[in-house]
């Protein structure tokens, strides 16, 4: 790679800041100046594209989050219905008459057991 030399003039405050930060990073002021130029140019040249891409990613993450929440609700409802079917089938094979409150209680217990076996739902 061919290097081209440039001479620049810095305000005294910028020069002092450059030297102070270079010393803190344990590099030369010249190396820090080169890094600053590279970062500055990449920001100027690609800053708008980076912001646009970041916004698109954030929008897609938001859409995925909404879909995940919907799927979690569907899965929870499916599990509840399966627990209800299990409870009703157990009751149907029994010769005892059971009231609706007890049935609902058994369904909720079966649902809670399954949730606890999976580690539970993370509520946010």
Phi, psi and omega in degrees: 000133180269131179259141177247135181270135176234144174252130179232158175246130179246147171296156183301319181297319178294320179296317179295319178296318179300312180295320181295315180289326177295318179296320179295326179271356180062041175229170180283156178299325180295318178296319179294323177296319177297316178298320180297320179293316179299312181294317180298315179295318180294326177291316180295315185282326185244006184299315181292318178296320179296317179296318179296315179296318179298318178295320178295319179296316180298320179296316180293322177296320177298318179295318178296320179299317179298320178293321179296317178300317179298316178297320178299318179296318178296318181294318179298317179295319178298317178297318180297317179296320178296320178294323177296315179299318178299312181296315180295324179291323176296319181292323181296328180279347180275150179269356182273148175271125182239136181283164186298322180298318179293322177299312179300321178297316179296321177298313181296321177297315179298318178299312180298322177300315181294319178298315180296326178294330180270359181095001177081167176272138175278111178273136179244000000 
